[in-house]
Amino acid sequence: MPNDVDDAMSQRAMMMTAVRRFYLADESKVKIAADLGISRFKVARLLEQARAAGIVRIEIVGEEGVDGTLSDELREALGLHSAIVVRPVPGRSTIELREAIGRLAAADLARRLTPEDVLGLPWSRTVACMVASLQSLPRIPVVQLSGALSLPGVDSTPVDVVRDAARVSGGPAHLFYAPLVAADTDSASMLRRQPGVAAAFAHIPEVTVAVVGVGQWKSGESTIFDLADETEQRALADAGAIGEISGGFIDASGGPVTSRLAARIISISVPQLRDIPEVIGLVTGASRHAAVAAAVRAGLVNSLVTDTSLAKALLAAC
């Protein structure tokens, strides 16, 4: 009769088999799962456990430079699936930092995705930078997760982001034409019922990997905050909102916050985001650490690509 030692040895042997076949033989999680008689989600957990145990160490080398030590500390402290921390470069602008994070996120995403995945993308400046850096992806569907914002100096929309990613993958693009913020709640309800919007949103439960930005609910740290009027800003803050992810407002525990403004948003909901197995946050700036920490605690974000200032702020708060 098997004992605990036998079970542990069997689990380790299975982990090592999955590691060798995935990282060295470049086999898919689906094929490994079929051969081992387990689910592909079990394979994913074995690969995560191998990385957490130090059996597998992944270093992404690029012109920006990655702080491997800080990346490992952040991943372990927050219990993340993955963390990539970009080293600081003197004199680098915010735009250049965003582009650096986008390039690293693009390389990481190409490595993670399998032909069985479905990619979900909202719009954010850093997500747009990532998509612009994509070189290759498996042939997978790409789903739009949020409506569009009209911003000065910004010439991309979520439709552009999704279409460009699908062009790289060669898979279908499930997109829609609608604003992120409707004029009122009735307009928002009507827009959600539009065939194009409803058809795209019907694919959200299929998404297995999403890439999102995270904003702090204050001026200069959230695009939506700066577009809202003072009454809306105050109402959400009074309701407990400290941050937003793709138009979904969250409190300090990562729970959803409702308001009249929230009801006007055409985007993935906080509960829907929580149901996605892999959510990668692309975030910069120490000032956003509270919102990011809340999102991680609530399971809304389980991987990060970020800068040194935010990584250190998150570690200091642990």
C-alpha positions in Angstrom: 0.0 0.0 0.0 1.6 3.4 -1.0 2.7 5.6 1.8 3.4 9.3 2.0 7.0 8.9 1.0 6.1 6.9 -2.1 3.5 9.6 -3.0 6.0 12.3 -2.6 8.6 10.5 -4.7 5.9 9.8 -7.4 4.9 13.5 -7.4 8.6 14.6 -7.8 9.2 12.1 -10.6 6.1 13.4 -12.4 7.3 17.0 -11.8 10.7 16.3 -13.2 9.2 14.5 -16.3 6.9 17.5 -16.9 9.8 19.9 -16.5 12.1 18.1 -18.9 9.5 17.7 -21.5 8.1 21.2 -21.3 11.3 23.2 -21.1 13.8 21.0 -22.8 11.8 19.0 -25.4 9.4 22.0 -26.1 6.3 19.7 -25.8 2.9 21.2 -25.1 1.1 20.9 -21.7 -1.7 19.1 -23.4 0.6 16.4 -24.8 2.4 16.0 -21.5 -0.9 15.8 -19.7 -2.2 13.1 -22.0 0.9 11.0 -21.7 1.0 11.3 -17.9 -2.8 10.8 -17.5 -3.4 14.1 -15.7 -5.0 17.4 -16.7 -3.1 20.2 -18.3 -3.9 22.3 -15.3 -2.1 19.7 -13.1 0.9 20.0 -15.5 0.8 23.8 -15.1 0.8 23.4 -11.3 3.8 21.0 -11.4 5.7 23.5 -13.5 4.9 26.3 -11.1 6.0 24.1 -8.1 9.2 23.4 -9.9 9.9 27.1 -10.3 8.9 27.8 -6.7 11.3 25.1 -5.5 14.2 26.4 -7.6 14.3 23.4 -9.8 13.7 25.6 -12.8 15.1 29.1 -13.0 14.1 31.3 -15.9 16.1 34.4 -16.9 15.0 36.8 -19.6 17.9 38.6 -21.0 17.3 41.9 -22.9 18.7 45.3 -23.4 16.6 46.6 -20.5 18.0 44.1 -18.0 16.1 42.1 -15.5 16.8 42.0 -11.8 16.6 38.3 -11.2 17.1 38.4 -7.5 14.3 41.0 -7.0 12.1 39.1 -9.4 12.5 35.9 -7.3 11.9 37.8 -4.0 8.7 39.4 -5.4 7.4 36.1 -6.8 7.9 34.3 -3.5 6.7 37.0 -1.2 3.4 37.5 -3.1 2.9 33.9 -4.1 2.9 34.9 -7.8 3.1 32.4 -10.7 5.8 34.7 -12.2 7.5 38.1 -11.6 9.8 40.0 -13.9 11.3 43.2 -12.5 13.0 45.6 -14.9 16.3 47.1 -13.7 16.3 50.9 -13.5 18.2 52.9 -16.2 19.2 56.5 -15.4 17.4 59.0 -17.5 14.9 56.6 -18.9 11.5 58.3 -19.5 8.1 56.9 -18.4 7.4 56.0 -22.1 10.7 54.2 -22.4 10.1 52.3 -19.2 6.6 51.3 -20.5 8.1 50.1 -23.8 10.8 48.1 -21.9 8.1 46.4 -19.8 6.1 45.7 -23.0 9.1 44.1 -24.7 9.8 41.8 -21.7 6.1 41.0 -21.3 5.8 40.1 -25.0 8.7 37.7 -24.8 7.3 36.1 -21.6 3.8 35.8 -23.2 5.2 34.1 -26.3 6.9 31.5 -24.0 3.8 30.9 -21.9 1.0 30.5 -24.4 0.1 27.1 -25.9 -2.2 26.4 -28.9 -4.9 25.5 -26.3 -5.0 29.0 -24.8 -7.3 31.9 -25.4 -5.8 35.4 -24.9 -7.8 38.3 -23.4 -6.7 41.9 -23.9 -8.1 45.2 -22.6 -6.6 48.5 -23.6 -3.8 50.1 -21.6 -0.7 52.0 -22.7 1.6 49.2 -21.5 -0.5 46.4 -23.0 -0.4 48.3 -26.3 3.4 48.4 -26.0 3.5 44.7 -25.3 1.4 43.9 -28.4 3.6 46.1 -30.5 6.6 44.0 -29.4 5.0 40.6 -30.1 7.0 38.6 -32.6 5.2 35.2 -32.5 2.3 33.5 -30.8 0.6 30.2 -31.2 -2.5 30.2 -33.4 -5.0 31.2 -30.7 -8.1 33.4 -30.4 -7.8 36.9 -29.0 -10.7 38.4 -27.1 -11.3 42.1 -26.4 -12.0 42.8 -22.7 -12.8 46.5 -22.6 -14.3 49.3 -24.6 -12.3 52.2 -26.0 -11.2 55.5 -24.5 -10.5 58.6 -26.6 -7.4 60.2 -25.1 -5.1 63.0 -26.4 -1.8 61.7 -27.8 -3.1 58.1 -27.9 -3.7 56.6 -31.4 -4.4 53.0 -30.4 -7.7 51.4 -29.3 -8.6 48.0 -27.8 -9.8 47.0 -31.3 -6.3 47.8 -32.6 -4.6 45.9 -29.8 -6.7 42.8 -30.3 -6.5 42.9 -34.0 -2.7 43.3 -34.0 -2.3 40.4 -31.5 -4.6 38.2 -33.6 -2.6 39.1 -36.7 0.6 37.8 -35.0 -1.2 34.7 -33.8 -3.1 34.0 -37.0 -6.2 33.2 -34.8 -9.6 34.8 -34.7 -10.1 38.2 -33.2 -13.3 38.6 -31.1 -13.7 42.4 -30.9 -16.3 45.1 -30.6 -16.8 48.8 -31.1 -18.0 50.6 -28.0 -16.8 53.2 -25.6 -15.3 52.1 -22.2 -17.5 54.6 -20.4 -21.1 55.1 -21.7 -23.0 58.3 -21.3 -25.4 56.8 -18.7 -26.5 53.5 -17.3 -29.3 53.0 -19.8 -26.9 53.6 -22.7 -24.5 51.1 -21.1 -27.2 48.4 -20.9 -28.1 49.0 -24.5 -24.5 48.8 -25.6 -24.0 45.5 -23.8 -27.0 44.1 -25.6 -25.6 45.1 -29.0 -24.8 41.9 -31.1 -21.1 42.8 -31.5 -20.5 43.5 -27.9 -22.6 40.6 -26.7 -20.8 38.2 -29.1 -17.3 39.3 -27.9 -18.3 39.2 -24.2 -19.7 35.6 -24.7 -16.0 34.5 -25.3 -14.7 36.0 -22.0 -15.4 32.7 -20.1 -13.1 31.0 -22.6 -10.1 33.2 -21.8 -7.2 31.4 -20.1 -4.6 34.2 -20.1 -5.2 37.9 -19.8 -2.8 40.8 -19.7 -4.0 43.9 -17.9 -2.9 47.2 -16.4 -3.7 48.2 -12.8 -4.4 51.8 -11.7 -4.6 53.4 -8.3 -7.8 55.4 -7.7 -6.3 58.8 -7.7 -5.3 61.6 -10.1 -2.5 60.7 -12.4 -2.6 57.0 -11.5 -5.8 56.0 -13.3 -7.0 57.1 -16.7 -10.6 56.6 -15.7 -10.2 58.7 -12.5 -9.0 61.7 -14.5 -11.9 61.4 -16.9 -14.5 61.2 -14.1 -16.0 64.3 -12.5 -15.4 65.1 -8.8 -18.7 63.6 -7.7 -17.9 60.3 -9.3 -14.4 60.3 -8.0 -15.6 60.9 -4.5 -18.5 58.4 -4.7 -16.1 55.6 -5.6 -13.6 56.6 -3.0 -16.3 56.7 -0.3 -17.5 53.2 -1.5 -14.0 51.9 -0.8 -12.4 51.9 -4.2 -8.6 52.1 -4.1 -7.9 50.9 -7.7 -9.2 49.8 -11.0 -8.3 47.0 -13.5 -9.6 47.4 -17.0 -12.5 49.5 -15.7 -13.3 47.2 -12.8 -13.1 49.0 -9.5 -11.6 47.2 -6.4 -11.4 47.9 -2.7 -8.5 47.1 -0.4 -9.4 43.4 -0.3 -9.6 43.2 -4.0 -13.4 43.0 -4.0 -15.6 44.7 -6.6 -16.9 48.2 -5.9 -20.1 49.4 -7.4 -21.3 52.9 -8.2 -23.1 54.8 -10.9 -19.8 55.2 -12.8 -19.1 51.5 -12.5 -22.5 50.8 -14.0 -21.5 52.8 -17.1 -18.4 50.8 -17.8 -18.3 48.5 -20.8 -15.6 46.0 -19.8 -14.9 42.7 -18.2 -16.2 42.5 -14.6 -14.0 41.9 -11.5 -15.6 38.4 -10.9 -15.0 37.5 -14.5 -11.4 38.6 -14.2 -11.0 36.4 -11.1 -12.1 33.4 -13.1 -9.3 33.6 -15.6 -6.5 31.1 -14.7 -3.6 33.4 -15.6 -3.8 37.2 -15.3 -0.5 39.1 -16.0 -0.3 42.6 -14.7 1.9 45.2 -16.4 2.3 48.0 -13.9 4.9 50.7 -13.1 5.3 53.1 -10.2 5.5 52.6 -6.4 2.4 54.8 -6.0 0.3 51.9 -7.3 1.4 49.4 -4.8 -1.8 49.3 -2.7 -4.0 48.6 -5.7 -1.6 45.9 -7.0 -1.3 44.3 -3.6 -5.1 44.2 -3.4 -5.4 42.7 -6.8 -2.8 40.0 -6.0 -4.4 39.1 -2.6 -7.8 38.7 -4.3 -6.4 36.5 -7.1 -7.2 39.0 -9.8 -3.6 39.2 -10.8 -1.2 36.3 -10.4 1.9 37.4 -12.4 3.6 40.7 -12.7 6.0 42.5 -15.1 7.0 45.7 -13.3 9.7 48.1 -12.3 12.1 48.2 -9.4 10.2 51.0 -7.5 6.9 49.1 -7.4 8.6 45.8 -6.6 10.3 47.3 -3.6 7.2 49.0 -2.4 5.3 45.7 -2.6 8.0 43.9 -0.7 8.1 46.6 2.0 4.4 46.3 2.5 4.5 42.5 2.9 
